[in-house]
């Protein structure tokens, strides 16, 4: 068999060892797997090697393999989040983690926070247990604002209570890009971004029905059905859906959900693909937050007493978070030739939310004796309520070019993305609720809502132009990108009968260099920036302050062995949030002088060392996450968000040839001193255990998952006199039938 190739294409590449019987075509396909090359048949049985057509930022194919066959898909080698071109992870000069659907299922994760608990640099409980939202902090900075991404398009939040909800069962994988990401995505915080990749139609028939029962009266029925509409494979469908009847851990409040996500892929030609995506989500739930005063929890009260931590201090009959959301959109790709790939991703989404909650305020002071326990028995409570609507149109146009030079191969990406969002909000902060006895709880007292404190309509329009070049020569890959954004924010204040408008423009950039050693090691270094507009008014000019910015220097290494399903990574970074608004303590005057510096080391390994065994290890060491500049001197040197110096998580599961499967997870979070280090004393660290026991046979799969297996009670965080308790034990049994 004659094989021809340009020698420059083979420089630095190493093929895996091949054993067994293969046809020539199959052998070549196996040898060239993940090499970026493909073999094109020629005359007389010959083959010519050439570069593979560029990968597209589509979900990695779903892999469902029974335990008796030995493995599931944990190790992802590509990601769309880091470059938008689907480049291999080892060629991406920035930290990226990918959690596949199989990992989500094995861990029994019921929400996004459960999934990311085993990812380095991610704090999943900055406010403890919170049934409302997936609050999280990445590299010391909140990641929930301005919003997660789904299929590369932002689910922008309005900054208050109208937060887009997501459903784990509808996801193919989750991608986390750590560090600034504005060069590809526009305005974003400096810590990183989360991209949720939806399940999309498959080219083969795949069906499953799933039943879940578990803690908090959880009963859930779900289904996932995919296949071809006809026999020619030009039309594929997928329907994913679930219905859940459950309760929150306390208060007999509902936690019900309906979710449906139909999709359709049309392939009119080999060069064109159009995937239509949609979803409907309806949630009817109460609100559950485990927050109590610091005195009596983290420390004893001055009377020497401790508070009962399992007392629910809110009003179950008033608390509610009812949300209806839907979206329609498409992912269009056309490849007219081997050089050009055109993409257009579009989505329109609507959200309607009604929220109300009673929460704690302060102790009721009965007398002037601080040592009298009666002064720490009752608390006053506050009321929040809001009705909000969001209408959001987003699109991203991309043109990708593959240019082969004499010694350098360029992957050029040019793009234009656009957001147009309208946010309507009427919120109430001045309601009243009866005082509450922590030791003799009585519910059902009157709750009143005062007049509206906020009645706004906000219009956001953002447009961005970006250009990126991934240049590859020999063993080197350089990634350079630049972007310019223009954002307009118009606010109609219906209470004040006033209107304000601001326009911001900002340039973002990223540059990185990777060395691809033939052994599988890939050291890299990069620089990246971010920005987010400020809506605070500068008293000296009467206009909004300039956008705050972020910048990061990162150096790291990945290792991807050729003959093992594994990827290892290590990264050191210096990350800064700059030009954010702080306030003079005496006058309250805002100044754009704030800076926070976060430095750390992150390690991650996802590996299948042998058939049936899967391991995930994540470690983060963050020795510095401090305010370095502020108009308030008391803030300097303090942590704005509580970041533990050390975090470690391990998950492993083994699937026996008999069908039995076992899994065990350990999560350790070190101590902190709370937000802005306002805790009276150090908040202890904690270690939690998770476990899985299951069995696979024929088309059936049964798994019993438990998180916080020992039901450990722990304080996740504290700040300004309040402490937030972590999630209690959850147990879920899942039975799945696939055919």
PANU-343583 format. One line per field, with one value per residue (C-alpha): residue in one letter; x, y, z. Coordinates in nm, 3 decimals. Each point is the difference from the previous one (the first is absolute). Last residue first. Layout:
% residues N
seti = (a:...)
u = (X:...)
v = (Y:...)
w = (Z:...)
This chain:
% residues 739
seti = (x:x:x:x:x:x:x:x:x:x:x:x:x:x:x:x:x:x:x:x:x:x:x:x:x:x:x:x:x:x:x:x:x:x:x:x:x:x:x:x:x:x:x:x:x:x:x:x:x:x:x:x:x:x:x:x:x:x:x:x:x:x:x:x:x:x:x:x:x:x:x:x:x:x:x:x:x:x:x:x:x:x:x:x:x:x:x:x:x:x:x:x:x:x:x:x:x:x:x:x:x:x:x:x:x:x:x:x:x:x:x:x:x:x:x:x:x:x:x:x:x:x:x:x:x:x:x:x:x:x:x:x:x:x:x:x:x:x:x:x:x:x:x:x:x:x:x:x:x:x:x:x:x:x:x:x:x:x:x:x:x:x:x:x:x:x:x:x:x:x:x:x:x:x:x:x:x:x:x:x:x:x:x:x:x:x:x:x:x:x:x:x:x:x:x:x:x:x:x:x:x:x:x:x:x:x:x:x:x:x:x:x:x:x:x:x:x:x:x:x:x:x:x:x:x:x:x:x:x:x:x:x:x:x:x:x:x:x:x:x:x:x:x:x:x:x:x:x:x:x:x:x:x:x:x:x:x:x:x:x:x:x:x:x:x:x:x:x:x:x:x:x:x:x:x:x:x:x:x:x:x:x:x:x:x:x:x:x:x:x:x:x:x:x:x:x:x:x:x:x:x:x:x:x:x:x:x:x:x:x:x:x:x:x:x:x:x:x:x:x:x:x:x:x:x:x:x:x:x:x:x:x:x:x:x:x:x:x:x:x:x:x:x:x:x:x:x:x:x:x:x:x:x:x:x:x:x:x:x:x:x:x:x:x:x:x:x:x:x:x:x:x:x:x:x:x:x:x:x:x:x:x:x:x:x:x:x:x:x:x:x:x:x:x:x:x:x:x:x:x:x:x:x:x:x:x:x:x:x:x:x:x:x:x:x:x:x:x:x:x:x:x:x:x:x:x:x:x:x:x:x:x:x:x:x:x:x:x:x:x:x:x:x:x:x:x:x:x:x:x:x:x:x:x:x:x:x:x:x:x:x:x:x:x:x:x:x:x:x:x:x:x:x:x:x:x:x:x:x:x:x:x:x:x:x:x:x:x:x:x:x:x:x:x:x:x:x:x:x:x:x:x:x:x:x:x:x:x:x:x:x:x:x:x:x:x:x:x:x:x:x:x:x:x:x:x:x:x:x:x:x:x:x:x:x:x:x:x:x:x:x:x:x:x:x:x:x:x:x:x:x:x:x:x:x:x:x:x:x:x:x:x:x:x:x:x:x:x:x:x:x:x:x:x:x:x:x:x:x:x:x:x:x:x:x:x:x:x:x:x:x:x:x:x:x:x:x:x:x:x:x:x:x:x:x:x:x:x:x:x:x:x:x:x:x:x:x:x:x:x:x:x:x:x:x:x:x:x:x:x:x:x:x:x:x:x:x:x:x:x:x:x:x:x:x:x:x:x:x:x:x:x:x:x:x:x:x:x:x:x:x:x:x:x:x:x:x:x:x:x:x:x:x:x:x:x:x:x:x:x:x:x:x:x:x:x:x:x:x:x:x:x:x:x:x:x:x:x:x:x:x:x:x:x:x:x:x:x:x:x:x:x:x:x:x:x:x:x:x:x:x:x:x:x:x:x:x:x:x:x:x:x:x:x:x:x:x:x:x)
u = (-3.295:0.067:-0.178:0.113:-0.061:0.132:0.003:0.072:0.136:0.076:0.184:-0.008:0.119:0.217:-0.087:0.028:0.107:-0.115:0.168:0.161:0.113:0.016:0.072:-0.058:-0.081:-0.014:-0.236:0.118:-0.274:0.248:-0.060:0.031:-0.129:-0.161:-0.058:-0.184:0.029:-0.201:0.068:-0.207:0.044:0.205:0.114:0.154:0.023:0.052:0.153:0.118:0.159:0.073:0.210:0.050:0.300:-0.024:0.197:-0.076:-0.109:0.266:-0.130:-0.225:-0.068:0.049:0.287:-0.132:-0.231:0.088:0.316:0.082:0.073:0.086:-0.245:0.030:-0.216:0.022:-0.182:-0.069:-0.146:-0.096:-0.134:-0.130:-0.060:0.188:0.295:0.051:-0.039:0.224:-0.058:0.235:-0.049:0.252:-0.027:0.249:-0.025:0.277:0.031:-0.373:-0.152:-0.255:-0.094:0.137:0.307:0.171:0.334:-0.168:-0.361:0.057:0.171:-0.335:0.084:0.128:0.314:0.161:-0.313:0.120:-0.014:0.348:0.119:-0.241:0.089:-0.253:-0.019:-0.212:0.011:-0.233:0.039:-0.176:0.051:-0.189:0.290:0.322:0.159:-0.311:0.119:-0.119:0.271:-0.009:0.245:-0.046:0.252:-0.083:0.005:-0.299:0.040:-0.291:0.009:-0.229:0.071:-0.315:-0.121:-0.344:-0.065:-0.151:0.118:0.192:0.055:0.120:-0.157:0.131:-0.072:0.192:0.300:0.181:-0.072:0.332:0.109:0.353:-0.003:0.170:-0.140:0.029:-0.177:-0.038:-0.202:-0.070:-0.123:0.338:0.221:0.096:0.046:-0.159:0.198:-0.089:0.226:-0.048:0.069:-0.266:0.004:-0.345:-0.179:-0.328:-0.177:-0.261:-0.189:0.032:-0.211:-0.352:-0.052:-0.063:0.362:0.139:-0.273:0.092:-0.321:0.008:-0.121:0.339:0.058:0.182:0.346:0.237:0.366:0.227:0.374:0.131:0.270:0.014:0.163:-0.132:0.125:-0.118:0.339:0.022:0.021:-0.268:0.121:-0.280:0.000:-0.272:-0.137:-0.332:-0.162:-0.289:-0.091:-0.283:-0.279:-0.267:-0.325:-0.224:-0.364:-0.228:-0.375:-0.218:-0.357:0.135:-0.220:0.009:0.380:0.076:0.358:0.196:0.327:0.211:0.299:0.272:0.254:0.338:0.184:0.352:0.151:0.336:0.053:0.345:0.052:0.350:0.115:0.075:-0.202:-0.353:-0.169:-0.332:-0.123:-0.293:-0.213:-0.291:-0.276:-0.248:-0.350:-0.184:-0.350:-0.151:-0.344:-0.107:-0.360:-0.022:-0.243:0.189:-0.117:-0.355:-0.241:0.009:-0.054:-0.165:0.053:-0.243:0.096:-0.029:0.288:0.080:0.348:0.057:0.376:0.083:-0.294:-0.081:-0.108:-0.292:0.060:0.028:0.052:0.236:0.220:-0.238:0.098:-0.156:0.230:-0.006:0.320:0.038:0.295:0.168:0.324:0.227:0.299:0.234:0.276:0.326:0.189:0.327:0.152:0.349:0.246:0.363:0.294:-0.087:-0.337:-0.325:-0.299:-0.307:-0.262:-0.282:-0.284:-0.226:-0.331:-0.127:-0.356:-0.195:-0.356:-0.116:-0.339:0.003:-0.290:0.002:-0.234:0.172:-0.043:0.226:-0.115:0.206:-0.002:0.056:0.150:-0.095:0.204:0.327:-0.101:-0.173:0.339:0.096:0.374:-0.047:-0.214:-0.177:-0.340:-0.220:0.225:-0.155:0.283:0.053:-0.113:-0.108:-0.174:-0.353:-0.018:-0.198:0.071:-0.199:0.200:-0.066:0.288:0.012:0.267:0.098:0.303:0.236:0.323:0.139:0.298:0.215:0.290:0.254:0.312:-0.110:-0.293:-0.352:-0.031:-0.333:-0.100:-0.324:-0.078:-0.361:-0.230:-0.309:-0.022:-0.236:-0.033:-0.263:0.096:-0.172:0.222:-0.212:0.012:-0.330:-0.154:0.343:0.081:0.369:0.204:0.033:0.148:0.271:0.285:-0.137:0.198:0.291:0.018:0.277:-0.200:0.239:-0.124:0.223:0.214:-0.049:-0.363:-0.139:0.137:0.049:-0.372:-0.172:-0.029:-0.107:-0.186:-0.308:-0.239:-0.331:-0.040:-0.197:0.232:-0.097:0.268:-0.058:0.281:0.101:0.279:-0.001:0.319:0.097:0.285:0.151:0.297:-0.105:-0.336:-0.355:0.104:-0.285:0.032:-0.309:-0.037:-0.265:0.074:-0.276:0.023:-0.264:0.104:-0.123:0.184:-0.300:0.012:-0.064:0.200:0.332:0.213:-0.180:-0.266:-0.026:-0.210:0.213:-0.086:0.265:0.089:0.243:-0.113:0.256:-0.036:0.211:-0.070:0.242:0.081:-0.123:-0.234:-0.250:-0.066:0.329:0.046:-0.036:-0.213:0.084:-0.256:-0.052:-0.232:0.076:-0.118:0.183:-0.175:0.282:0.255:-0.032:-0.183:0.112:-0.142:0.171:-0.112:0.260:0.025:0.281:-0.043:0.310:0.105:-0.051:-0.206:0.130:0.045:0.080:0.347:0.021:0.282:0.130:0.221:0.306:0.127:0.036:-0.371:-0.147:-0.072:0.079:0.015:0.312:0.250:-0.207:0.108:0.201:0.104:-0.129:-0.193:-0.247:-0.174:-0.306:-0.108:-0.291:-0.261:-0.378:0.011:0.193:-0.281:0.070:-0.170:0.044:0.014:-0.268:0.088:0.227:0.295:-0.199:0.128:0.143:-0.027:0.296:0.042:0.271:-0.237:-0.124:0.193:-0.020:-0.087:0.102:0.055:-0.013:0.379:0.083:0.373:0.264:0.133:-0.354:-0.279:-0.338:-0.369:-0.219:-0.325:-0.325:0.043:0.285:0.215:0.316:0.043:0.342:-0.087:0.144:0.355:0.180:0.380:0.039:-0.309:-0.153:-0.282:-0.081:-0.262:-0.183:-0.015:-0.159:-0.296:-0.115:0.343:-0.018:0.379:-0.016:-0.255:0.202:0.312:-0.182:-0.137:0.355:0.173:0.254:0.259:0.189:0.307:0.153:0.241:-0.222:0.205:-0.013:-0.377:-0.039:-0.153:-0.379:0.018:-0.172:0.346:-0.033:-0.372:-0.018:0.186:0.198:0.173:-0.279:0.071:-0.304:-0.172:-0.095:0.199:0.020:-0.238:-0.171:-0.068:-0.216:0.121:-0.185:0.213:-0.162:0.186:0.195:-0.233:0.057:0.270:0.121:0.320:0.202:0.030:0.279:0.344:0.126:0.138:-0.021:-0.097:0.072:-0.230:0.067:-0.110:-0.060:-0.181:0.026:0.159:-0.075:0.214:-0.063:0.173:-0.298:-0.046:0.256:0.096:-0.362:-0.107:0.305:-0.082:-0.364:0.096:0.257:-0.251:0.073:0.099:0.142:0.257:0.095:0.252:-0.090:0.131:0.247:0.003:0.281:0.042:-0.245:-0.169:0.337:0.087:-0.274:-0.172:-0.027:-0.104:0.047:-0.147)
v = (0.068:0.148:-0.048:0.220:-0.027:0.280:-0.003:0.334:0.076:0.352:0.075:0.361:0.295:0.260:0.261:0.373:0.233:0.357:0.287:0.181:-0.313:-0.372:-0.305:-0.372:-0.077:-0.374:-0.277:-0.338:-0.227:-0.293:-0.051:0.366:-0.105:-0.342:-0.178:-0.332:-0.125:-0.240:-0.063:-0.224:-0.089:-0.314:0.021:0.296:0.026:0.287:0.143:0.360:0.205:0.355:0.098:0.349:0.165:0.333:0.313:0.201:0.364:0.203:0.241:0.304:-0.029:0.327:-0.126:0.201:-0.298:-0.271:-0.081:-0.322:-0.365:-0.267:-0.183:-0.377:-0.207:-0.379:-0.217:-0.374:-0.215:-0.364:-0.189:-0.358:-0.127:-0.330:0.141:0.246:0.374:0.211:0.358:0.268:0.358:0.220:0.360:0.237:0.365:0.203:0.368:0.037:0.293:0.219:0.273:0.352:-0.144:0.262:0.176:0.333:0.007:0.217:0.262:0.079:0.173:-0.340:-0.158:-0.339:-0.197:-0.353:-0.347:-0.131:-0.349:-0.178:-0.370:-0.194:-0.377:-0.218:-0.377:-0.207:-0.377:-0.258:-0.378:-0.242:-0.084:0.142:0.337:0.198:0.351:0.349:0.196:0.359:0.229:0.369:0.246:0.346:0.375:0.231:0.379:0.236:0.365:0.296:0.355:0.111:0.232:0.025:0.258:-0.156:0.303:-0.154:-0.353:0.111:-0.245:-0.262:-0.034:-0.257:0.116:-0.333:-0.368:-0.177:-0.359:-0.140:-0.364:-0.337:-0.296:-0.379:-0.244:-0.374:-0.171:-0.370:-0.284:-0.164:-0.091:0.347:0.166:0.345:0.224:0.362:0.276:0.342:0.369:0.265:0.380:0.146:0.328:0.146:0.324:0.236:0.194:0.381:0.172:0.107:0.367:0.298:0.104:0.050:-0.204:-0.309:-0.197:-0.374:-0.212:-0.159:-0.196:-0.337:-0.071:-0.288:-0.061:-0.292:-0.085:-0.349:-0.258:-0.365:-0.337:-0.297:-0.345:-0.286:-0.161:0.175:0.338:0.250:0.346:0.246:0.382:0.241:0.344:0.150:0.337:0.226:0.348:0.194:0.237:0.121:0.188:0.121:0.097:0.128:0.054:0.154:-0.027:-0.059:-0.305:-0.109:0.001:-0.066:-0.125:-0.007:-0.196:0.007:-0.228:0.027:-0.277:-0.033:-0.329:-0.134:-0.346:-0.176:-0.374:-0.143:-0.374:-0.147:-0.354:0.072:0.305:0.068:0.341:0.040:0.341:0.179:0.296:0.156:0.253:0.064:0.139:0.057:0.140:0.013:0.142:0.042:0.056:0.090:0.012:-0.010:0.064:-0.116:0.075:-0.221:-0.374:-0.150:-0.337:-0.108:-0.298:-0.350:-0.164:-0.045:-0.104:-0.053:0.007:0.246:0.225:0.217:0.362:0.062:0.094:0.338:0.122:0.276:-0.167:-0.030:-0.050:0.073:-0.106:0.000:-0.108:0.042:-0.163:0.045:-0.189:-0.012:-0.199:0.058:-0.243:-0.064:-0.322:-0.082:-0.344:0.049:-0.273:0.108:-0.146:0.058:0.141:-0.189:0.222:-0.138:0.275:0.037:0.249:0.053:0.173:-0.003:0.084:0.097:0.120:0.028:0.081:0.009:0.045:0.075:0.000:0.059:-0.057:0.037:0.002:0.054:-0.181:0.084:-0.266:-0.158:-0.203:0.183:0.282:-0.256:-0.158:0.288:0.070:0.312:0.162:0.303:-0.166:-0.166:0.052:-0.182:-0.158:0.126:-0.045:-0.346:-0.080:0.001:-0.075:0.084:-0.056:0.004:-0.063:0.013:-0.086:0.021:-0.118:0.066:-0.187:0.017:-0.175:0.067:-0.188:0.012:-0.235:0.083:-0.186:-0.353:0.131:0.144:-0.095:0.118:-0.005:0.112:-0.030:0.092:0.172:-0.021:0.072:-0.042:0.112:-0.019:0.063:-0.015:0.069:-0.005:0.075:0.120:-0.320:-0.133:0.306:0.016:-0.104:-0.373:-0.139:-0.256:0.207:0.034:0.293:-0.035:0.172:0.167:0.314:0.198:-0.232:-0.294:0.017:-0.129:-0.074:0.198:0.333:-0.038:0.046:-0.269:-0.083:-0.333:0.115:-0.171:0.170:-0.149:-0.163:-0.011:-0.028:-0.010:-0.054:-0.004:-0.070:0.048:-0.085:-0.021:-0.148:0.093:-0.179:0.076:-0.138:-0.363:0.120:0.065:-0.098:0.092:-0.037:0.020:0.079:-0.047:0.118:-0.051:0.079:-0.004:0.070:-0.027:0.096:0.050:0.137:-0.230:0.250:-0.181:-0.206:0.133:-0.224:-0.210:-0.079:0.003:-0.024:-0.065:0.056:-0.062:-0.040:-0.055:-0.002:-0.065:0.092:-0.071:-0.350:-0.175:-0.239:0.256:0.190:-0.120:-0.058:0.140:-0.050:0.114:-0.049:0.110:-0.085:0.155:-0.065:0.178:-0.011:0.202:-0.276:-0.243:-0.144:0.015:-0.171:0.000:-0.091:-0.035:0.001:0.007:-0.065:0.113:0.330:0.191:0.317:0.256:0.002:0.354:0.130:0.219:0.256:0.135:0.310:0.118:0.204:0.338:0.081:0.019:0.252:-0.143:-0.371:-0.074:0.258:0.044:-0.333:0.091:-0.296:-0.354:-0.144:-0.253:-0.236:-0.207:-0.305:-0.156:0.186:-0.045:-0.216:0.271:0.255:0.373:0.300:0.353:0.249:0.264:0.086:0.307:0.058:-0.007:-0.339:-0.069:-0.354:0.048:-0.188:-0.266:-0.298:0.127:0.271:0.093:0.352:0.360:-0.095:-0.357:-0.040:0.189:0.054:-0.178:-0.233:-0.104:0.075:-0.169:0.070:-0.263:0.168:-0.026:-0.305:0.163:-0.208:0.188:0.355:-0.038:-0.368:-0.125:0.137:-0.082:0.015:-0.366:-0.198:-0.277:0.213:0.109:-0.268:0.047:0.375:-0.054:-0.191:-0.358:-0.161:-0.377:-0.021:-0.267:0.198:0.321:-0.197:-0.171:0.333:0.131:0.255:0.210:0.217:0.282:0.190:0.221:-0.042:-0.245:-0.243:-0.283:0.045:-0.086:0.282:0.008:0.330:0.221:0.035:-0.096:-0.078:-0.242:-0.275:-0.305:-0.296:-0.104:-0.281:-0.132:-0.211:-0.335:-0.319:-0.376:-0.175:-0.159:0.345:0.087:0.262:0.323:0.254:0.325:0.158:0.312:0.294:0.233:0.258:-0.122:-0.188:0.126:-0.230:-0.247:0.095:-0.221:-0.350:-0.163:-0.366:-0.262:-0.289:0.026:0.365:0.214:-0.032:0.306:-0.063:0.256:0.219:0.203:-0.270:-0.082:-0.339:-0.043:-0.355:-0.106:0.139:-0.152:-0.342:0.028:0.085:-0.281:-0.251:-0.085:-0.309:0.052:0.228:0.360:0.205:0.370:0.237:0.277:0.347:0.251:0.063:-0.207:0.281:0.151:-0.326:0.062:-0.336:-0.311:-0.349:-0.299:-0.336)
w = (2.347:0.340:0.335:0.287:0.374:0.219:0.380:0.166:0.347:0.124:0.325:0.115:-0.205:0.168:0.259:-0.065:0.279:0.065:0.187:-0.293:-0.182:0.060:-0.217:-0.046:0.363:0.053:0.104:-0.125:-0.132:-0.017:-0.374:-0.092:-0.343:-0.043:-0.329:-0.054:-0.356:-0.219:-0.369:-0.225:-0.368:0.069:0.362:0.176:0.379:0.236:0.314:0.009:0.278:0.112:0.303:0.139:0.166:0.180:0.075:0.311:-0.028:0.180:0.261:0.011:-0.374:-0.189:-0.215:-0.297:-0.051:0.251:0.192:-0.184:0.085:-0.258:-0.225:-0.040:-0.235:-0.013:-0.253:-0.016:-0.275:-0.038:-0.300:-0.025:-0.353:0.041:-0.195:0.283:-0.046:0.222:0.107:0.126:0.109:0.174:0.120:0.159:0.098:0.165:0.090:0.041:-0.185:0.179:-0.243:0.054:0.174:0.215:-0.051:-0.069:0.117:0.309:-0.218:-0.170:-0.328:-0.112:-0.143:0.071:0.085:0.055:-0.152:0.082:0.102:-0.234:-0.031:-0.205:-0.042:-0.228:-0.049:-0.218:-0.037:-0.216:0.027:-0.226:-0.232:0.139:0.069:-0.104:0.081:0.078:0.179:0.123:0.178:0.077:0.140:0.126:-0.005:0.039:0.004:0.062:-0.112:0.070:-0.117:-0.176:0.278:0.157:0.273:0.314:0.201:0.290:-0.135:-0.344:-0.243:-0.245:-0.372:-0.205:-0.199:0.015:0.061:-0.013:-0.066:0.045:-0.106:0.040:-0.192:0.008:-0.229:-0.052:-0.273:-0.016:-0.216:-0.040:-0.297:-0.124:0.337:0.030:0.234:0.051:0.125:0.151:-0.003:0.048:-0.001:0.055:-0.053:0.112:-0.074:0.140:-0.264:0.017:0.265:-0.085:-0.081:0.227:-0.044:0.352:0.170:-0.209:-0.031:0.072:-0.294:-0.062:-0.318:0.010:-0.136:-0.059:-0.083:-0.088:0.009:-0.067:0.064:-0.106:0.070:-0.204:0.095:-0.224:-0.069:-0.339:0.180:-0.098:0.105:0.064:-0.029:0.104:-0.075:0.101:-0.056:0.090:-0.129:0.164:-0.094:0.238:-0.058:0.280:0.024:0.272:0.013:0.267:0.119:0.351:0.054:-0.364:-0.020:-0.367:-0.041:-0.326:-0.017:-0.317:-0.053:-0.265:-0.012:-0.174:-0.018:-0.036:-0.024:-0.018:0.038:-0.068:-0.049:-0.015:-0.080:-0.365:-0.095:0.117:-0.005:0.175:-0.107:0.161:-0.104:0.185:-0.063:0.279:0.035:0.327:0.046:0.348:0.073:0.360:0.109:0.364:0.290:0.329:0.355:-0.067:0.282:0.308:0.012:0.306:0.164:0.272:0.216:-0.142:0.178:0.369:0.108:0.372:0.050:-0.280:0.086:-0.303:-0.025:-0.234:-0.363:-0.170:-0.357:-0.105:-0.265:-0.296:-0.362:-0.339:-0.284:-0.378:-0.175:-0.376:-0.171:-0.336:-0.043:-0.303:-0.118:-0.292:-0.081:-0.179:0.066:-0.173:0.031:-0.140:-0.100:-0.014:-0.197:-0.367:0.084:0.046:0.072:0.176:0.019:0.250:-0.043:0.299:0.070:0.360:0.097:0.308:0.062:0.360:0.150:0.379:0.240:0.371:0.298:0.332:0.370:0.300:0.363:0.314:0.333:0.364:0.220:0.330:0.247:0.026:0.237:0.227:0.062:0.236:-0.022:-0.213:0.276:-0.149:-0.034:-0.262:-0.303:-0.294:-0.198:-0.351:-0.366:-0.106:-0.327:-0.145:-0.371:-0.312:-0.368:-0.325:-0.320:-0.374:-0.236:-0.380:-0.241:-0.362:-0.129:-0.300:-0.099:-0.348:-0.131:-0.314:-0.067:-0.269:-0.111:-0.089:-0.202:0.026:0.369:0.134:0.366:0.161:0.370:0.073:0.243:0.217:0.372:0.291:0.360:0.272:0.361:0.335:0.299:0.312:0.370:0.143:0.139:0.101:0.213:0.100:0.302:-0.063:0.321:-0.069:0.143:0.352:0.141:0.239:0.340:0.201:0.077:-0.218:-0.279:-0.084:-0.309:-0.355:0.084:0.294:-0.108:-0.373:-0.054:-0.211:-0.371:-0.147:-0.313:-0.143:-0.238:-0.114:-0.336:-0.323:-0.299:-0.367:-0.262:-0.376:-0.244:-0.360:-0.242:-0.381:-0.140:-0.357:-0.178:-0.338:-0.195:-0.028:-0.128:0.121:0.351:0.235:0.378:0.221:0.369:0.270:0.356:0.259:0.372:0.273:0.357:0.358:0.318:0.225:0.356:0.297:0.211:-0.007:-0.241:-0.312:-0.146:-0.313:-0.307:-0.313:-0.370:-0.261:-0.363:-0.280:-0.361:-0.274:-0.376:-0.307:-0.363:-0.284:0.128:-0.319:0.179:0.121:0.324:0.150:0.371:0.349:0.311:0.354:0.277:0.358:0.292:0.338:0.355:0.281:0.336:0.157:-0.050:-0.285:-0.295:-0.362:-0.310:-0.340:-0.349:-0.273:-0.376:-0.253:-0.373:-0.184:-0.152:0.322:0.050:0.252:0.377:0.105:0.081:0.310:-0.005:0.332:0.004:0.187:0.293:-0.174:-0.042:-0.346:-0.275:-0.341:-0.078:-0.205:0.124:0.316:0.151:0.310:0.221:0.022:-0.295:0.137:-0.242:0.088:-0.203:-0.186:0.201:0.018:0.313:0.180:-0.034:0.000:0.157:-0.131:0.288:0.057:0.361:-0.033:-0.235:-0.323:-0.113:-0.344:-0.135:-0.233:-0.326:-0.044:0.017:0.335:0.178:0.368:0.111:0.075:0.270:0.126:0.000:0.319:0.040:0.208:-0.267:-0.091:0.250:-0.011:0.052:-0.168:0.096:0.195:0.221:0.190:0.233:0.093:-0.124:-0.166:-0.056:-0.331:0.024:-0.326:-0.037:-0.086:-0.109:0.213:0.148:-0.355:-0.057:0.331:-0.066:-0.341:0.143:0.067:-0.009:0.041:-0.020:-0.269:-0.202:-0.010:-0.087:-0.286:-0.124:-0.036:0.220:-0.190:0.175:-0.173:0.121:-0.269:-0.294:-0.195:-0.214:0.257:0.021:-0.367:-0.206:-0.036:-0.187:0.261:0.167:0.367:0.014:-0.292:0.179:-0.109:0.166:0.235:0.247:0.188:-0.267:0.149:0.026:0.034:-0.234:0.296:0.137:-0.296:-0.244:-0.071:-0.184:-0.106:-0.287:0.095:-0.024:-0.295:-0.023:-0.336:-0.068:-0.291:-0.304:0.062:-0.128:-0.281:-0.045:-0.343:-0.035:-0.263:-0.096:-0.373:-0.024:0.307:0.332:0.231:0.340:0.273:0.222:0.317:0.201:0.228:-0.177:-0.275:0.098:0.038:-0.336:-0.166:0.145:-0.106:-0.358:-0.019:0.142:0.358:0.201:0.349:0.159:-0.077:0.195:0.000:-0.268:0.082:-0.150:0.042:-0.373:-0.202:-0.191:-0.095:-0.181:-0.258:-0.034:-0.217:0.107:-0.233:0.110)
